[in-house]
């Protein structure tokens, strides 16, 4: 009997510890999927990122990934380029910048400047179409690394993302962040920032495996849908929807439904 009580007590303690360690993380982790960049010429922009930041052709035309698709999950994070003649720069927007991990930040900064980017600070450039890029040296990770958000209340934004999309609260280069696999959402203080729609970084993307279930869960949390889930897959085999985080952070949900990537285990 005493052995049974000791075993039961140990189980309760372990369960409590596990519950505490996961308290900052949702039970429903949603994979990070993409960043949408608005540019006048998608082909030219995709070629620039492929050539200068070691990208490779992504899942569909106009997409660039920075790690190979292995046939298994997690799926590579992609940049998606869509045509826009009048998108404003990311500076001043709630989605401030994207980040890449490189072996030599100073050398890559010079190389990007030679390729047409504007240097605005050590390790920070603006691409030819207005997107701010931050360079870090994060070993062993290389390639696409993070997105930086500028919001009035960083802690509330971090809690919004962990509540609705999971991830783990952490630090990234001294900044508060949420980590999704190899991708960080870093969140810093910024007042009177413009909504992301219509900016060069138009929106973020998450990739639920079950669109209907994820949509129901988000609606139960009071999340605003600006476009309901599409009933059928599009020409790429994806079902999509749009939601909005506080402060005007536009987010696309993409279920890789009937495409090759969607069949990955």
Secondary structure, 3 states (H helix, E strand, C coil): CHHHHHHHHHHHHHHHHHHHHCCCCCCCCCCEEEEEEEECCHHHHHHHHHHHCCCEECCCCCEEECCCCCCCCCCCCEEEEEECCCCECCCCECEEEEEEECCCHHHHHHHHHHCCCEEEECCEEECCCCCEEEEECCCCCCEEEEEEEEECCHHHHHHHHHHHHCCEEEEECCEEEEEECCEEEEEEECCCCECCCCECEEEEEECCCCHHHHHHHHHHCCCEEEECCCCCCCCCCEEEEEEEECCCEEEEEEEECCCCHHHCC
